Amino acid sequence: MKRHLPPALLRLFLAAAVACAFPFSHARWGQPIYADGPQALFLFILFLAIALGGATVFFGLGSLAQFLFRRQPAPVTIAADLILFFAFTGTLIYGGVAAF
C-alpha cells in the first residue's frame, strides 16, 4: 500500500495540471472569443469541461498503467504517468491554441 501511494498522489497532481492546460493555453495564446457575455462564458465552460474530461481519462489510464505495472518498480509507473502527462498536455495545449 505504501508503495502505491506516492505515484497515485503524483498522478492526482498531474491530472490537475492537465485540467488547467486547455483553458490556460486558449486564454494565453488562442484566438479571442468574439461573442457576447453569456456565449463567451458558455465557451469557456465548454473548454473547462473538455479539460476535465481529459484529466479524468488521464487519471483512469494512469491508474490502469499502475495496475498493469504493479510488479515493476515504482519508477516504471512514474515514467508511464509522465509519458501520458506529456501526451495529454501537449494535445490539450494544441487544442486550446487552435480552438476558434
Buried (B, 14 or more C-beta within 10 A) or exposed (E): EEEBEEBBEBBEEBBEBBBBBBBBBBEEEBEEBEEEEEEEEEBBEEBBEBBBEBBEBBBEBBBEBBEEBEEEEBEBBBEBBBEBBEEBBEBBBEBBBEBE
